[in-house]
Amino acid sequence: MNKTVEIVNQWGQYEQQFPKGTIADFCRHYLAHQQQNKTDGVLVGGVVPSLIDGLLMKIIGRISKLNMAYANMALKGTELNQIEEFGILQTIRKEKNPKKTEVIYGNLFELSSGTDMLNRMKKRGLIREYADDEDKRSKRIELTPKGEKAAQVGLNKIEKNARMLMNDLSADDKQLCIQLLKNIEVKFSALWQKHKGREFDDIYEEMVREK
């Protein structure tokens, strides 16, 4: 069958089922329902959640753990002990001299654990802490020359790790993944601190009701 005719027929079937669907919706639907590539190996350790939301989150979670494991291998022999320290240095590098709390919450740490990590990095000479000129109760942080060098070395290592893990995806697939997932990251990054201390069931009802 001519490819143009095939795609028009596919669009016609989709439009009958979802009359309010957009072209972008159709494209996502079409890609999602194509014959999937055979998976070599066991998916998510063999325990596959029946809920599709659960399966998606488990895949994301396991990829995140694998990223951390390989990233920590990549950072071996550098000034950085773990990938979280890399994230902290990159935040400070981008923001120049951010507030201590901005660095902690920007990297999704609790205040106590984030403070402990910053203190350890300060003792190792990677960062410098000083009082905020406008708010003496706050502290600001900047990279030392040693920290700047560690940030660059770490960046080279972590970029190699990212390319390795995502090597089997095409550039278009990577862009599609980012497009589909970025709003979840932005949304809950802005909300998680506000939700602390609340009952999960109340948060669930509020967030699901929004949609």
FIMAR-622720 format. One record per residue: x negated, y, z of N, C-alpha, C in turn; residue number from 1. Coordinates in steps of 0.001 Angstrom, whole numbers. Layout:
residues N
       nx       ny       nz      cax      cay      caz       cx       cy       cz  pami
        X        Y        Z        X        Y        Z        X        Y        Z   NUM
...
This chain:
residues 211
       nx       ny       nz      cax      cay      caz       cx       cy       cz  pami
     -847    -1199        0        0        0        0     -879     1244        0     1
     -481     2245     -766    -1181     3518     -779    -1241     4090      641     2
    -2408     4616     1031    -2586     5099     2404    -1650     6252     2740     3
    -1413     7116     1762     -505     8245     1998      910     7746     2260     4
     1349     6772     1453     2679     6202     1635     2781     5518     2994     5
     1709     4809     3378     1708     4101     4663     1862     5059     5835     6
     1127     6156     5787     1205     7093     6914     2546     7803     6956     7
     3125     8075     5778     4455     8697     5734     5500     7752     6315     8
     5386     6460     5977     6320     5482     6536     6180     5383     8051     9
     4934     5409     8523     4688     5367     9964     5300     6583    10650    10
     5137     7746    10015     5705     8978    10572     7226     8898    10619    11
     7832     8346     9561     9282     8225     9523     9805     7349    10645    12
     9119     6234    10893     9522     5344    11988     9383     6029    13336    13
     8276     6763    13499     8054     7468    14767     9115     8545    14985    14
     9427     9278    13935    10384    10389    14045    11770     9893    14409    15
    12136     8701    13919    13428     8129    14285    13474     7784    15770    16
    12355     7276    16277    12299     6878    17684    12119     8062    18619    17
    11332     9066    18171    11048    10248    18995    11303    11508    18157    18
    12553    11889    17996    12887    13019    17105    12271    14351    17518    19
    11914    14509    18793    11316    15767    19255     9789    15715    19278    20
     9237    14613    18842     7786    14461    18866     7091    15371    17864    21
     5930    15868    18252     5138    16722    17368     4169    15866    16546    22
     3487    16494    15609     2490    15782    14817     1372    15267    15727    23
      968    16102    16692      -64    15675    17641      408    14470    18445    24
     1693    14472    18861     2246    13327    19586     2194    12075    18717    25
     2550    12244    17446     2526    11103    16518     1115    10544    16366    26
      142    11418    16237    -1242    10970    16064    -1701    10146    17265    27
    -1385    10625    18470    -1758     9876    19672    -1041     8530    19719    28
      264     8549    19373     1056     7315    19370      500     6326    18358    29
      156     6812    17190     -372     5959    16120    -1678     5296    16550    30
    -2582     6098    17105    -3875     5554    17526    -3709     4544    18666    31
    -2803     4851    19594    -2623     3986    20768    -2063     2622    20393    32
    -1341     2554    19266     -687     1307    18904    -1382      572    17751    33
    -2579     1000    17423    -3347      268    16431    -3887    -1018    17050    34
    -4231    -1971    16197    -4807    -3219    16691    -6097    -2909    17430    35
    -6176    -3325    18665    -7321    -2987    19496    -8504    -3881    19173    36
    -9702    -3286    19326   -10914    -4066    19143   -11002    -5143    20217    37
   -11507    -6302    19835   -11655    -7398    20796   -12657    -6992    21874    38
   -12282    -7231    23125   -13152    -6907    24242   -14014    -8114    24590    39
   -15309    -7924    24550   -16228    -8988    24950   -16458    -8888    26450    40
   -16002    -9891    27186   -16180    -9851    28626   -14853    -9714    29349    41
   -14942    -9525    30657   -13759    -9478    31518   -13413    -8031    31845    42
   -12179    -7649    31584   -11732    -6283    31854   -11534    -6066    33346    43
   -12018    -4958    33855   -11903    -4508    35255   -12109    -5640    36259    44
   -13109    -6449    36026   -13449    -7507    36979   -12458    -8649    37019    45
   -11535    -8680    36064   -10566    -9775    36003    -9278    -9524    36758    46
    -9223    -8496    37591    -8003    -8162    38342    -7357    -6969    37644    47
    -6413    -7257    36751    -5810    -6221    35906    -4483    -5774    36510    48
    -4365    -4512    36937    -3096    -4026    37492    -1963    -4123    36474    49
     -770    -4442    36941      386    -4541    36044      884    -3153    35632    50
      679    -2165    36492     1092     -796    36190       63     -148    35271    51
      495      390    34148     -447      953    33188    -1231     2120    33785    52
     -585     2911    34653    -1288     3999    35332    -2421     3441    36194    53
    -2134     2323    36865    -3140     1693    37713    -4303     1152    36911    54
    -4003      557    35748    -5076       34    34898    -5966     1161    34398    55
    -5347     2254    33969    -6127     3396    33487    -7025     3944    34589    56
    -6477     4107    35797    -7273     4637    36897    -8374     3658    37300    57
    -8103     2357    37211    -9127     1382    37576   -10265     1407    36565    58
    -9934     1544    35278   -10979     1651    34256   -11826     2891    34509    59
   -11166     4029    34773   -11886     5272    35041   -12761     5124    36279    60
   -12199     4513    37329   -12938     4351    38580   -14164     3459    38420    61
   -14017     2358    37676   -15145     1460    37484   -16222     2098    36610    62
   -15802     2858    35597   -16783     3579    34775   -17525     4596    35643    63
   -16792     5264    36550   -17428     6234    37444   -18468     5557    38329    64
   -18139     4380    38878   -19096     3656    39718   -20310     3210    38907    65
   -20068     2745    37686   -21172     2323    36828   -22058     3509    36467    66
   -21421     4658    36218   -22186     5870    35922   -23094     6226    37094    67
   -22560     6146    38304   -23355     6457    39489   -24515     5484    39648    68
   -24243     4195    39402   -25287     3189    39566   -26428     3413    38576    69
   -26083     3619    37313   -27119     3819    36299   -27794     5180    36443    70
   -27027     6192    36843   -27610     7518    37042   -28647     7492    38157    71
   -28338     6771    39229   -29299     6677    40322   -30563     5918    39898    72
   -30406     4927    38995   -31592     4283    38413   -32407     5292    37614    73
   -31692     6105    36829   -32372     7085    35973   -33126     8118    36797    74
   -32600     8459    37963   -33210     9493    38800   -34353     8967    39669    75
   -34558     7657    39655   -35637     7089    40455   -36977     7679    40022    76
   -37761     8110    41003   -39053     8712    40707   -39008    10219    40517    77
   -37803    10794    40537   -37672    12257    40479   -37540    12791    41898    78
   -37315    14076    42026   -37119    14688    43348   -35706    14465    43884    79
   -34848    13854    43067   -33443    13680    43438   -33176    12251    43866    80
   -32441    12088    44959   -32170    10770    45509   -30885    10146    44987    81
   -29964    10961    44487   -28680    10445    44018   -28026    11456    43084    82
   -27053    10988    42325   -26439    11821    41298   -25708    13027    41910    83
   -25197    12883    43141   -24512    14010    43771   -25462    15190    43962    84
   -26714    14914    44259   -27696    15996    44393   -27922    16683    43050    85
   -27921    15904    41994   -28032    16482    40654   -26880    17453    40399    86
   -25652    17033    40733   -24492    17899    40534   -24595    19196    41319    87
   -25092    19104    42532   -25261    20290    43363   -26268    21256    42738    88
   -27409    20739    42291   -28416    21613    41668   -27883    22280    40416    89
   -27102    21542    39625   -26569    22134    38392   -25537    23216    38692    90
   -24763    23029    39759   -23808    24066    40161   -24542    25343    40575    91
   -25563    25181    41400   -26337    26348    41852   -27045    26999    40664    92
   -27568    26192    39782   -28278    26705    38602   -27351    27552    37734    93
   -26131    27088    37543   -25166    27812    36709   -24690    29093    37383    94
   -24398    29007    38684   -23822    30151    39397   -24888    31107    39951    95
   -26153    30745    39853   -27291    31564    40307   -27442    31566    41823    96
   -26520    32187    42531   -26614    32234    43999   -25216    32120    44624    97
   -24566    30987    44453   -23198    30817    44957   -23141    30707    46475    98
   -21944    30897    47006   -21733    30661    48424   -21856    29158    48696    99
   -22285    28866    49911   -22479    27467    50316   -21185    26669    50154   100
   -20076    27241    50574   -18795    26537    50488   -18368    26337    49035   101
   -18711    27259    48151   -18379    27114    46737   -19087    25915    46130   102
   -20321    25724    46527   -21089    24570    46040   -20485    23274    46567   103
   -20145    23256    47839   -19608    22049    48465   -18270    21655    47848   104
   -17330    22584    47815   -16002    22252    47303   -15998    22094    45784   105
   -16870    22808    45105   -16965    22666    43656   -17418    21280    43238   106
   -18128    20583    44125   -18582    19223    43857   -17729    18171    44563   107
   -16557    18600    45041   -15559    17708    45650   -16067    16996    46898   108
   -16855    17715    47709   -17314    17182    48987   -16439    17710    50115   109
   -16349    16930    51183   -15837    17462    52441   -16904    18406    52996   110
   -16482    19355    53823   -17408    20365    54325   -18579    19751    55084   111
   -18292    18764    55933   -19356    18186    56769   -20369    17422    55930   112
   -19905    16549    55036   -20829    15750    54227   -21581    16618    53226   113
   -20906    17632    52683   -21573    18549    51764   -22648    19364    52458   114
   -22352    19805    53679   -23327    20568    54449   -24552    19718    54769   115
   -24323    18453    55148   -25440    17548    55445   -26337    17364    54227   116
   -25731    17195    53048   -26519    16994    51839   -27329    18249    51505   117
   -26722    19404    51635   -27435    20658    51371   -28596    20834    52352   118
   -28375    20470    53606   -29448    20587    54603   -30630    19679    54256   119
   -30327    18483    53795   -31403    17559    53413   -32170    18099    52200   120
   -31456    18671    51264   -32100    19220    50075   -32932    20462    50427   121
   -32460    21203    51426   -33211    22381    51882   -34514    21945    52550   122
   -34452    20893    53343   -35657    20390    54006   -36693    19893    53000   123
   -36223    19407    51867   -37130    18906    50835   -37605    20022    49902   124
   -37185    21245    50180   -37682    22390    49427   -37045    22615    48072   125
   -35834    22049    47858   -35166    22196    46572   -34295    23449    46498   126
   -33796    23886    47641   -32919    25054    47678   -33320    25969    48829   127
   -32888    27212    48706   -33111    28200    49759   -31759    28774    50159   128
   -31557    28940    51455   -30291    29447    51980   -30522    30787    52661   129
   -29602    31724    52465   -29729    33035    53099   -28346    33635    53329   130
   -28291    34638    54197   -27012    35253    54565   -26454    36066    53404   131
   -25136    36036    53262   -24445    36846    52261   -24469    38304    52714   132
   -24912    39200    51855   -24999    40617    52215   -23638    41216    52543   133
   -22584    40734    51882   -21254    41301    52076   -20472    40612    53185   134
   -20812    39364    53486   -20107    38612    54516   -21136    37823    55319   135
   -21514    38350    56453   -22581    37748    57253   -22214    36358    57767   136
   -20922    36016    57746   -20506    34689    58203   -20777    33631    57141   137
   -20965    34072    55897   -21172    33143    54784   -22647    33007    54443   138
   -22996    31901    53829   -24349    31649    53363   -24334    31505    51843   139
   -25385    31995    51232   -25577    31801    49796   -26790    30921    49567   140
   -26803    30278    48403   -27855    29314    48096   -28440    29614    46724   141
   -29735    29425    46602   -30374    29530    45297   -31434    28439    45170   142
   -31826    28152    43940   -32849    27140    43705   -34231    27704    43982   143
   -35082    26885    44535   -36506    27214    44632   -37158    26817    43306   144
   -38385    27219    43050   -39073    26731    41841   -39096    25205    41761   145
   -39276    24554    42896   -39250    23092    42932   -37863    22574    42545   146
   -36819    23247    43036   -35453    22855    42713   -35125    23075    41250   147
   -35633    24176    40686   -35417    24467    39260   -36041    23374    38402   148
   -37237    22961    38744   -37907    21897    37993   -37143    20577    38134   149
   -36697    20275    39355   -35939    19045    39589   -34622    19047    38819   150
   -33992    20220    38720   -32731    20334    37985   -32931    20008    36510   151
   -34019    20485    35933   -34282    20236    34519   -34671    18785    34258   152
   -35532    18245    35109   -35912    16832    34969   -34677    15951    35117   153
   -33846    16260    36117   -32617    15491    36345   -31669    15585    35171   154
   -31565    16781    34574   -30677    16968    33426   -31091    16068    32267   155
   -32377    16000    31999   -32865    15143    30918   -32514    13679    31175   156
   -32655    13248    32433   -32366    11859    32785   -30873    11550    32691   157
   -30053    12472    33221   -28610    12231    33256   -28006    12306    31860   158
   -28540    13162    31003   -28055    13212    29625   -28336    11891    28905   159
   -29494    11307    29152   -29815    10009    28558   -28850     8938    29070   160
   -28541     8992    30360   -27604     8034    30937   -26223     8174    30308   161
   -25767     9410    30130   -24451     9647    29538   -24405     9137    28097   162
   -25465     9408    27334   -25503     8931    25950   -25484     7402    25907   163
   -26172     6759    26840   -26203     5298    26883   -24818     4718    27161   164
   -24136     5258    28175   -22835     4720    28558   -21766     4960    27494   165
   -21829     6093    26799   -20821     6452    25812   -21242     6116    24380   166
   -22308     5352    24240   -22910     5110    22925   -21964     4419    21944   167
   -21051     3596    22449   -20161     2846    21560   -18965     3662    21078   168
   -18771     4851    21618   -17659     5703    21193   -18121     6668    20105   169
   -17247     6896    19129   -17542     7902    18106   -17363     9291    18708   170
   -17869    10295    18016   -17712    11676    18492   -16236    12044    18593   171
   -15424    11588    17633   -13988    11892    17669   -13314    11224    18864   172
   -13711     9984    19164   -13136     9287    20320   -13486    10010    21622   173
   -14714    10491    21717   -15133    11226    22913   -14306    12503    23075   174
   -14123    13226    21967   -13328    14451    22024   -11883    14146    22420   175
   -11341    13028    21916    -9972    12652    22251    -9849    12323    23733   176
   -10821    11575    24271   -10804    11259    25703   -10827    12531    26552   177
   -11681    13465    26179   -11767    14732    26911   -10447    15473    26836   178
    -9866    15524    25626    -8609    16239    25430    -7488    15653    26279   179
    -7464    14328    26387    -6389    13665    27126    -6545    13764    28634   180
    -7791    13798    29125    -8026    13694    30568    -8363    15005    31263   181
    -8771    16015    30502    -9296    17222    31137    -8274    17930    32012   182
    -7009    17924    31623    -6001    18643    32417    -5771    17991    33776   183
    -5930    16655    33841    -5803    15974    35142    -6916    16423    36068   184
    -8138    16474    35536    -9285    16893    36355    -9113    18326    36841   185
    -8725    19223    35942    -8549    20632    36303    -7446    20794    37345   186
    -6335    20105    37127    -5173    20229    38014    -5490    19786    39441   187
    -6033    18587    39589    -6235    18052    40939    -7499    18585    41605   188
    -8451    19070    40821    -9602    19745    41427    -9161    21004    42155   189
    -8142    21658    41608    -7624    22883    42226    -6696    22599    43409   190
    -6193    21369    43507    -5174    21068    44517    -5660    20244    45705   191
    -6768    19497    45546    -7088    18502    46574    -7334    19109    47942   192
    -7922    20302    48008    -8153    20933    49312    -6838    21346    49962   193
    -5888    21825    49144    -4587    22229    49672    -3787    21031    50178   194
    -4059    19862    49626    -3319    18665    50018    -3883    17988    51263   195
    -5082    18364    51666    -5700    17736    52842    -4830    17940    54074   196
    -4644    16863    54830    -3866    16952    56062    -2386    16686    55871   197
    -1932    16636    54622     -522    16374    54364     -278    14882    54185   198
      962    14459    54350     1333    13065    54130     1323    12769    52631   199
      752    11614    52258      639    11298    50836     2000    11213    50165   200
     2992    10628    50833     4311    10486    50211     4910    11850    49865   201
     4661    12850    50709     5156    14194    50420     4444    14785    49201   202
     3125    14563    49119     2363    15039    47963     2865    14353    46694   203
     3079    13050    46790     3552    12278    45636     4874    12827    45119   204
     5824    13033    46030     7145    13527    45631     7017    14903    44971   205
     6179    15738    45501     5990    17076    44955     5373    17036    43552   206
     4343    16222    43385     3628    16176    42111     4434    15473    41024   207
     5135    14420    41378     5937    13699    40383     7171    14504    40004   208
     7729    15226    40978     8913    16037    40724     8612    17167    39736   209
     7339    17647    39745     6952    18726    38833     7194    18356    37386   210
     6951    17094    37063     7106    16644    35676     8561    16352    35360   211
